[in-house]
Every structure is written in C-alpha cells, then in structure tokens.
Amino acid sequence: EKEDVFSSLRNTVYISSALNVGGVTTGLCTFLEFVDITTGGLVTCGLTIASIGVISSKNRKTVKDFEDRWEQRHGKLNDALDTLCSKEVQRIHKRILDGVSPYTRYVNTEKENLEKMTEECNALMSASQSLRNRILKLR
C-alpha cells in the first residue's frame, strides 16, 4: 500500500515536471524570440497551470483512494469486532448459565417438594375438617 501511494506521487511529480519543463522551454523560446510572444506566453501559462492542475487533481485522487481503503478497513474491522464481541458475550452467557444450573436444579427440586407438601397439607386439612364434622355430628 505504501508503495502504491509513493508510486502515485512519483508519477504525479513526473507528469508535473514534464509540463513544467515544457513551460520553461516554451518561455525560453519566447524569450529568445523563436516563438511569437503571444503564442509563447499562452503556451507557457497553459503548461504551468496544467502542471499545477495535475498535482492538485492527482493528490486529491490519491487522498480519496487512501480514504476509501481506510473506510473499507474500518468496515471490516467493525464487523470483526462485532463478531468477536458477540461470540464472547455468548460464551460468557453460557458460562453463567452453566454456573447457575446446579442452583436452578435445587430450586426446582425444592419447588416440587413444596408443592407435594402443600398437597399433603391440603389433604390433611380436608381429612381433619371431615373428622371434625363427623365429631360434631356425633355430639
């Protein structure tokens, strides 16, 4: 990646330098009166402006490409972290459930015992009420 950025910047410098050399050469030819001053001035200005434009546009493109790459990496990293965190939360949840399961079994067993005792108490209360009613009838 570093090499891509440097290669892009190097190519930009080569293109810009070539345009500047053309501008300087045209300016020299104009100065030495090999070329008409109007034509030479326009070509020199055009090449110089083109050189600046190439640097500006290529730098913007390089920055945009670099930002796009980092944005993609950002997305991949977020996805990886979400997956990792999700797996870790599931693992922790399972460990908690495994740790609590003996107590859950104990509570369920005690609940069943209490329900049986409640049924027995209700049966005894019903039997004692019946016995009391029979005793009251005998009096």
N, C-alpha and C positions, 0 to 999 in steps of 0.2 A: 504494500500500500504506500509506504514511504517512497518507494522507487517510482510509483505511478505519479505521485504529486511532484516529485523532483523532475521527472521526465516531462510532465506537462508544463511546468515552469520553465524548464530548459528550452522546450520548443517555442514557448512564447517569447523568450529572450532572443532566440534565433530569428524568428519572424520579425520581431520589432527591430532588431539590429539590422536586418536586411533592408527594411523600409527606411530606417534612419540613414544607412549608407547611401541608399538611392536618393534620399532627400539632400544629404550633404553633397553628393556627386552632382546632382542637378543644380544645387546652389552654387557650387564651384564653377560648373559650366556656364551658368548665368553670369556669374561674376567675371569670368574670362571672356564673356560675350560670344560663346559658342552657340548659345540658345537665346532667343528673344527674352527680354526681361519679364514681360507679362506671362508668357508661357512658362518660363523657368520659375518665376515666383509662385505661380499657381501649382505647378507640379511639386515644388519643394514644400509648400504649405500642405498640399494634399497628402504627400508621403509622410510628413511629420505628424499630421493629425491622424492618419491611418495607423501609424506606429503607436500613438497614444491609445487609440481605439482598440487596437489588437491587445495591448497589455490589459486594458480595462476589462474588455469582454472575456478574455481568456482567464483572467484572475477570478472574475465573477463565476465563470463556468467551473473552475477548479474548486472554488469555495462551495458552490452548490453541490457538486459531485461529492465532496468531502462531507457536507452536512447530510446528504441523502444516505451515504454509507453509515454514518453515525446514527441516523434515525432508524435505519434498519436494525442495526446492532442494539439500539435501545429497545426496540420492539421484541427482538429475540431474547434479550436479557430479561425483560419484564415477564415474558412468557415462561422462561426457565425458572425465574424466581417464584412466580405464581404456582407453577407445578411443584417445585420443591417445597414451598411453604404448605401447599395443600396436602402433599404426601406426609409431611412432618406433623401437621395437625391431625390427620387421620391416624397416624401411628401413636401419637400422644393420647388421642381419644380411645383407641383400642387398649392401650396400657392402663388407662384409668378404669375402663370397664372391666378389664381383667383383674385389677386390684380390688374393685368393689364387689365382684361377683361372689366371693365367699359370704360377705355380709348380706348380700341380696338373698342368697340361698337361706341363710339363717333367719332373716326377716320373714321370708315366705313360709318357712317351716313353722316358725312361731305363730304366724297368722293362721295357718291351718290348725295348729294346736288350740289356739284361742277360739276358733270357730267351732271346733269339736267340743271344747269345754262349754261354750255358750249353748250349744245344742243340748248337752247333757244337763246343764243348769235349767234350761227351759223345760226339759223333760222332767227333771226332779221337781221343779216348781209346779208343773202341771199335775204330777203324781201327788205332791203334798197337798195341793188345792183339792184334788179329788178325795184324798183321805180326810181332809178337814171337813169337806162337805158330807162325807159318809158319817163322820163322827157327830156332826151337828144334826143329822137326820136321826141318829140313834138316840139322842137325848130326849 
